[in-house]
Amino acid sequence: MTLFLDGPRLPPARGGKPDALVVLLHGYGSNGADLISLAPYWQKALPGAAFVSPNAIEPVPQAPGGYQWFPITNMDPRLMEQGARHAAQAVDRFLDRELERAGLDESRLALVGFSQGTMMSLYVGLRRARSPAAILGYSGVLVAAQKLKEEMRSKPPILLVHGDRDPMIPVRAMFDSAESLAAAGHGAQWHVSFGTPHSIAQDGLDLGGAFLANYLKKQRIMAAT
């Protein structure tokens, strides 16, 4: 197990110092090299953004090159909460380090997750003292929903995207997550990708890119005024 995260990166497409940081958190059994592949689709809309996709904190047994934020033998809410809380320490340290490295603060940070990475993006992003600019979550679920109201420290804009043919995490999980966010005093935009299994379809990719560009642009304008 490692608590010092790192992974593949893409510098800003326009070159020079980044004006935003997009951190992509991969799913169970995957790795940073997989999710960083989303970045080229969004570089045109975010030419000044740096992208980084760290490998999770521990390898998955019998899955060469695969990592996990925490073990998932089933979807037991108690075990998922314990795992997310433990992994969050490493993610928080990674975000702090990357923001310092880029010379940015949380107003220029977007978190993107897929599956278990969405669980981590929501868990960490909603509990940071300073709010990220946005959280984009694909095919995931809100972990520790019952404790969110008392633990939530920030309310970044959220977009949840889920395929209606997902056999691993059913689309119902997205609606449950949105309802739990509302019950905790926050909310989320959401989108269903029809005919899509446990993956990211083109419509979700396009919507995600527009969402990130919109909120990072808004934050940049606010910071300049």
N, C-alpha and C positions, 0 to 999 in steps of 0.2 A: 504494500500500500504506500502511496506517496501523497503527501499533503502539499507538495510544491508543484503546482500545475504548469503545464506548458503545452504548446501544440503549434500547428501550422498557422501561418500568417499571410495576409496580403496587405501591402502598403497602399496608401491612397492612389487611385488611378491617375490623378493629376500630378502626383509627385509632391515632394515637400512635406511639411508638418501636417499631421492630420487635424481636421476640425471636428471629428466625431470618431467614436469608437463603437464598433458593433461586435459583441461577444456572442459566439454561437456555441451552445451546449448540446452535445450529441445525445443520442438515445442509448439504451441498454445494448451492450454487445457491439457497439460501433466505435468510432474514434474521431478525433478532430479532423483527420484528412478527409473523412466522408462529408462532414457538414460544411467544411470550408468551401466545398464545391458550390454552395449556394451563392457565395459572395460575388462571383463574376456576373451573375444575373442582375445584381443590384448596384454594381459599380457605376453605371452610367447615371443613375438617379442620385447616387451618393459619391461623387468623384473625390470628395475630400475625406472620406471615411477610411479608417484602417479597420481591418477585420482580423479577428483571431479566434481560433477554435481549439480550446485545450482538450487534451485527453482527460477522461475522468480519473478518479482517485485510485482505482484499483482494477487490475485485469480481471476479465471474466474467465473462470476456470474452463478449460477445454475449448476456448475460442481464441485462437492465435490472432493477435492484433486488435482484439476487442476489449473494451473497458466498460465499467459500470460506476455510476455514482453511488449506488448501494445495491445489495443483492435483492432480486425479486424472484422469489420462489412462488409467490402468489400475490394477489393484490390486497393483502392484509393492511388496512389503514394504519394500525398501530405500528407495524414494522416499517411501513413506508415513511411515516412521520419520524421515527427514530433515525432511519437512514438518511432522510433529507436533512435533518438537523445536524447530523454529524458531517455530512458532505458540505453543508453550507459554510462551515468554517473555512474550508480550503477555497471555496468559490469566492467568498468575501475577500480573503487575502489576495487572491488572484486579481480581482477587480480593482482593489486599492492599488496594487502594484502596477497594473496596466494603465490605469488613469494617471498615476504619477509619471510613468514612463512617457506617456503621450502628452503630458502637460495639460490635461483636461480635468473637468469635474463631472459629477453625475449628470448634469444637465446636457451633456454631450454623449451620454452612454445609452445604448440600446442593447437589450438582452433578447436573444433569439434562441428558442429551444425546440427540439423535436422529441416527442415521446417522454422518456425519463428526463431529458434535458429541459422540456417544458415544465415538468414538476419542479426542477431545480431553479429555473428562471423565475417562476412565480414565487416559490418559497423564499428565495434570496431577495428578489427585487422588491417585494412588498414589505420586507422587514429591514431594509437599509435605512439609516438615519436620513440620508438625502436621496430624494427620488430620482431614479433613472428617467431618461426622456421617454422611453417606451419599452414595452415587453410584447414580443410576438411569440405566440406558442402554437406549435403544430402537434396535433394528435396526442395530446397529453391530458393531464387531470390536475386539479388543485389538491395538493396534499395538506393535511392538517387544517381542513376547512373550518372545523368547529372551534379552533383556537385563533382564527385569523383576526376576528374583531378586536381581541385584546392584544394581539401581537403586531398588528399592522402599524407600520411607522411611515409609510409613504403610499401615495396613490397615483402611480404612473398610468398613462393610457395603456390599455391592453387590447390586443386583437388575438382571438382564439380561432384557429382554423382546423377543421376535422373532416375526414372522409366518411361518407355515410356507409361505406362497405368495409370499415375497419374491423377485422376480426380479433385484434389484440386488445385494443382499448375502444370499446363501442362508442359511437357518436354521442350516445346519451351522456357520457362523461363530460363532454363539452358543455352541454346544457346544465348539468349538475354543477359544474365549476362556475358558470356564469351566475347561477342562482345563489351559490354560496358567496360569491363576491358581492352580490347585491345585498345579501343578508348581513354581511360584515360592514356595509356602508360604502362600498365601492361599486364597480361595474366593469363591463367589458363589451367591446364589439365582438361579433362572432360571424363566422361564415362556414357553411357546409359545402364541401366539394363533392358533388354527386358522382357516383360511380367510382369513387376513389377508395382504395384499401388503406393499409397502414403506411402511407407515403405522402409526398407533397405533389399535388397536381399543378398544372400550369396556372390555373386561376388562383390558387392559393399563393403561388410564387409571385404572381403579378400584384395581387392585393397586398401581400406582405411587403414588397418593395415600395409600393405607394404609401403604405402606412408608415414605414420607417422614414422615408424621405419627408413626409408631411410633418411628423413630430420633431424630427431633428432640425428641419428648416424652421419650424415655429420657435424652437428653443434658441436657435442661432439668432433669429430676429430679436427675440426678447432680450438675449444677452447683450445685443448691440445697442439697445435703447436705454 
